[in-house]
Structures are given as structure tokens and as C-alpha cells.
Amino acid sequence: MSGHARYIMAMSDGPHRTLNMRKAWKVLAERADGAYSHADVVACVAPAVSSDWNNEVTPAYLNEIGQFLGCGQQSHLFEKDPTEIDRLRQKASSPMEAVVAEYAKDTALRGDDALHDVVNKAMRECAVRRTLQAQEHYLRKTSYLRAAHMKGRMQDAVVTASTGIFSAMAQSVVTGARVSVRPPAKREGLDDGPAMP
């Protein structure tokens, strides 16, 4: 059997289905692996990251991070207490909260600007880590070429999202809104397929 035939046979089963991630990440991996346009793949990044954010970062924890960063009335007048961030890092109940605490420790900004910067960077890092997690899964289930192709398309989509989508999502968080992004519409009909080049 030729390598091309094996690649086509491997494509018949979707490794995204067994990916140990939330549904939004499975959809993103499926689109990155398939014949979808770059725009279709990018459209899945924000729902995937917002799914992780909403499930992993509690409002109470984010409020404490905000207080540490000097958000709120007159809190910008006080210096950061280094022991406080250590306490918050230990209190983190999810990987995303731990990343938020690390970025809060390292930021030189204060107030809402600092919180925006921390949330934006944490969302980007989440997306990068999930891309690598998906690649590892694809390497176990398919060929190296297919895994590399999927990872490359996911990375390109994350880079595109980094130019504004994550910043807008971070701004929602800073203003106290829940990050809410609708998943892209499901394409089911023949006319709803990927755009032709």
C-alpha cells in the first residue's frame, strides 16, 4: 500500500473525536485537520479559548488577581505584596488560573491595563498549549505529516487570533463580563462546504 493510500485511510477516522479536550477544541482540531479555510479555523479559536476560560477561571479568583494588580478604587496607591502572588499561585485550582498568576507576577503594569495584559497573555498561552496537546494526540493516532499539518493550521489560527480577538476577549473580562463567544455555524449541506480557492 502506498504512503498516499495509507494517509487517505487514516483520514477516514477523525482523531479529533478521541481528543481529551473540550468540544470546542475538538471542533477546532477537526477544522485544522480538514479542508476548511483559514477563516473557518480562526473562527473556532475564540470559542475554544473562552470555553477553557469560563470553565477554569472563577470570578472570585480573577477578583483577587485584580486586587493584587491594583484594579479598583485607590488600590493603585499600594505596592504589590510578593507574598500575595505566591498565595494566589498556590490557590490556583486549574492550569489556566496558574498561568494567570504567573503573568500577574511578571507584569510591570498596574490596574486595569495590567489585568488586560495578564488575561490576554494567559489566553494566548492556553491556545498554544492546547495546540501542542492536540498535536501530541494526533501523533499517537495518525501520521507525523498529518499531525504537523493540523498543528501548523492551528498555530496559524492562533497567531491570527492574537492580533485582536484575544485582546477583545480580555477587555470583556476586565469590564466584568463573562467571555461569551458563539461557536461557528455548523455546515451540513452540500452548499455549506468549505470555500473553493
Backbone torsions as a table, in degrees:
resi	resn	phi	psi	omega
1	MET	NA	133.2	-178.5
2	SER	-73.0	161.5	178.3
3	GLY	-61.4	-37.1	179.8
4	HIS	-64.1	-41.9	179.9
5	ALA	-65.1	-39.5	178.0
6	ARG	-64.6	-38.6	179.5
7	TYR	-63.2	-43.6	179.2
8	ILE	-65.3	-40.2	178.5
9	MET	-64.1	-39.9	179.5
10	ALA	-65.1	-30.1	-178.6
11	MET	-71.1	-21.4	-175.7
12	SER	-65.8	-26.4	177.6
13	ASP	-106.1	133.9	-177.2
14	GLY	-89.0	106.9	178.6
15	PRO	-64.2	-18.0	177.2
16	HIS	-62.4	-25.7	-177.8
17	ARG	-65.1	-32.1	-177.8
18	THR	-100.7	7.6	178.3
19	LEU	-65.3	127.6	-177.2
20	ASN	-84.4	65.1	-179.4
21	MET	-143.0	169.9	177.9
22	ARG	-63.8	159.0	-175.4
23	LYS	-54.5	-40.4	-178.1
24	ALA	-61.7	-34.7	177.4
25	TRP	-72.7	-33.8	176.8
26	LYS	-63.8	-41.7	178.3
27	VAL	-63.9	-42.9	178.4
28	LEU	-61.3	-45.9	179.1
29	ALA	-62.6	-40.3	178.8
30	GLU	-61.0	-44.6	-179.2
31	ARG	-69.5	-37.5	178.8
32	ALA	-67.5	-29.1	-179.4
33	ASP	-84.3	-20.6	-173.0
34	GLY	-99.1	-161.8	-176.2
35	ALA	-93.7	31.6	-179.7
36	TYR	-83.6	154.0	178.4
37	SER	-72.5	164.6	177.0
38	HIS	-58.0	-42.1	179.7
39	ALA	-61.7	-37.9	178.2
40	ASP	-65.4	-37.0	178.7
41	VAL	-71.1	-44.1	179.2
42	VAL	-59.7	-36.9	-179.1
43	ALA	-61.8	-19.2	-179.5
44	CYS	-92.3	-11.9	-176.1
45	VAL	-67.3	-51.7	-176.8
46	ALA	-61.0	-44.8	177.1
47	PRO	-61.2	-36.1	-179.8
48	ALA	-67.5	-47.2	-179.4
49	VAL	-67.3	-40.9	179.9
50	SER	-65.9	-32.6	176.4
51	SER	-61.7	-46.3	177.6
52	ASP	-63.5	-45.9	-177.8
53	TRP	-58.7	-50.3	-176.3
54	ASN	-66.2	-28.4	-179.8
55	ASN	-89.7	-19.6	-172.1
56	GLU	-114.2	-18.7	-177.9
57	VAL	-116.1	114.7	-178.9
58	THR	-82.0	149.1	176.7
59	PRO	-58.4	-36.3	179.8
60	ALA	-63.8	-42.8	179.3
61	TYR	-65.7	-43.9	179.5
62	LEU	-62.8	-36.0	176.9
63	ASN	-62.1	-42.4	178.2
64	GLU	-65.5	-39.3	176.1
65	ILE	-62.5	-43.3	178.4
66	GLY	-59.9	-41.8	177.7
67	GLN	-63.8	-41.5	178.3
68	PHE	-61.2	-37.6	-177.7
69	LEU	-81.7	-6.1	177.4
70	GLY	91.5	23.8	175.9
71	CYS	-78.0	146.7	177.8
72	GLY	102.5	-179.9	-174.3
73	GLN	-68.4	125.1	173.2
74	GLN	57.8	1.6	179.4
75	SER	-70.1	-18.1	177.7
76	HIS	-70.4	-11.0	-179.7
77	LEU	-78.9	-15.8	-176.0
78	PHE	-103.0	147.3	176.6
79	GLU	-74.2	156.4	174.4
80	LYS	-68.7	136.9	176.0
81	ASP	-94.5	112.3	-176.2
82	PRO	-61.0	-28.2	178.9
83	THR	-71.9	-25.6	179.7
84	GLU	-67.0	-42.2	-179.4
85	ILE	-68.6	-33.1	174.9
86	ASP	-63.1	-40.7	177.5
87	ARG	-63.5	-42.1	-179.7
88	LEU	-67.7	-36.9	177.6
89	ARG	-64.0	-40.4	178.5
90	GLN	-70.3	-29.0	-179.1
91	LYS	-78.0	-17.1	-177.7
92	ALA	-53.4	128.9	-176.6
93	SER	-105.6	5.9	179.9
94	SER	-153.2	162.6	176.8
95	PRO	-59.2	-37.8	-179.1
96	MET	-66.1	-41.9	177.3
97	GLU	-63.2	-38.2	178.3
98	ALA	-63.4	-40.3	178.2
99	VAL	-66.3	-41.0	177.6
100	VAL	-58.7	-45.1	-179.8
101	ALA	-63.2	-40.0	179.0
102	GLU	-63.0	-44.6	179.1
103	TYR	-68.9	-33.4	177.4
104	ALA	-65.1	-36.5	179.1
105	LYS	-64.3	-38.2	-171.2
106	ASP	-90.9	-14.3	-174.9
107	THR	-73.1	142.5	176.6
108	ALA	-94.2	-8.1	-178.5
109	LEU	-80.7	168.2	177.1
110	ARG	-133.6	156.4	174.0
111	GLY	74.1	-152.3	-177.2
112	ASP	-61.8	-33.8	177.5
113	ASP	-61.6	-40.5	178.9
114	ALA	-65.4	-44.6	-179.9
115	LEU	-63.0	-42.6	177.3
116	HIS	-59.1	-46.5	-179.6
117	ASP	-61.3	-44.9	-178.4
118	VAL	-64.3	-46.9	-178.3
119	VAL	-65.6	-43.7	179.0
120	ASN	-57.5	-49.2	-179.2
121	LYS	-66.3	-39.0	179.6
122	ALA	-64.6	-39.8	178.0
123	MET	-64.6	-42.2	178.3
124	ARG	-62.9	-44.3	-179.7
125	GLU	-63.9	-39.2	176.3
126	CYS	-56.7	-46.6	-178.2
127	ALA	-63.3	-40.9	179.5
128	VAL	-65.4	-44.7	-179.9
129	ARG	-63.3	-41.4	179.7
130	ARG	-66.2	-35.3	176.8
131	THR	-61.1	-44.7	178.9
132	LEU	-66.1	-38.0	177.3
133	GLN	-62.7	-43.1	178.6
134	ALA	-64.8	-40.8	178.9
135	GLN	-60.7	-44.8	179.5
136	GLU	-59.0	-41.3	178.9
137	HIS	-64.2	-45.8	179.7
138	TYR	-63.2	-35.7	177.7
139	LEU	-62.9	-35.2	178.3
140	ARG	-73.9	-31.0	-171.8
141	LYS	-100.8	-22.3	-175.5
142	THR	-136.1	-161.1	-179.7
143	SER	-84.8	163.1	177.4
144	TYR	-60.9	-42.7	-177.7
145	LEU	-62.0	-42.4	-179.8
146	ARG	-67.0	-42.5	178.9
147	ALA	-63.4	-41.8	179.6
148	ALA	-66.0	-39.3	178.3
149	HIS	-62.7	-47.5	-179.7
150	MET	-62.9	-45.3	-179.9
151	LYS	-61.9	-43.1	179.5
152	GLY	-60.6	-42.6	179.0
153	ARG	-69.0	-37.4	176.6
154	MET	-65.6	-43.1	179.3
155	GLN	-62.3	-43.0	178.0
156	ASP	-59.9	-39.8	179.3
157	ALA	-66.9	-39.3	178.6
158	VAL	-65.6	-41.0	177.7
159	VAL	-61.2	-43.4	178.2
160	THR	-62.6	-43.1	179.6
161	ALA	-64.9	-29.3	-179.1
162	SER	-67.5	-16.7	-177.3
163	THR	-82.4	1.2	177.6
164	GLY	174.4	-31.9	-176.1
165	ILE	-64.7	-47.1	-179.4
166	PHE	-65.1	-37.2	179.0
167	SER	-63.1	-42.5	178.3
168	ALA	-65.1	-39.5	177.7
169	MET	-65.7	-41.5	178.4
170	ALA	-63.0	-38.2	178.6
171	GLN	-63.3	-37.6	175.9
172	SER	-60.3	-42.5	179.6
173	VAL	-63.2	-45.0	-178.1
174	VAL	-61.6	-36.3	-179.5
175	THR	-81.1	-0.5	176.2
176	GLY	92.1	4.9	180.0
177	ALA	-84.9	151.5	174.1
178	ARG	-76.0	137.5	178.6
179	VAL	-70.5	114.0	-176.9
180	SER	-131.1	113.5	179.5
181	VAL	-130.0	126.3	179.1
182	ARG	-75.1	139.4	176.0
183	PRO	-67.9	154.9	179.1
184	PRO	-63.9	153.7	-179.3
185	ALA	-62.5	140.4	178.1
186	LYS	-77.6	136.3	180.0
187	ARG	-101.1	120.4	-174.7
188	GLU	-122.4	-24.6	-177.3
189	GLY	-93.3	168.6	178.9
190	LEU	-62.3	-35.6	-179.5
191	ASP	-78.9	-7.6	-178.4
192	ASP	-95.7	9.8	-178.0
193	GLY	-68.4	177.2	179.1
194	PRO	-59.1	149.2	179.7
195	ALA	-64.7	143.0	177.3
196	MET	-79.9	140.8	-179.9
197	PRO	-67.9	NA	NA
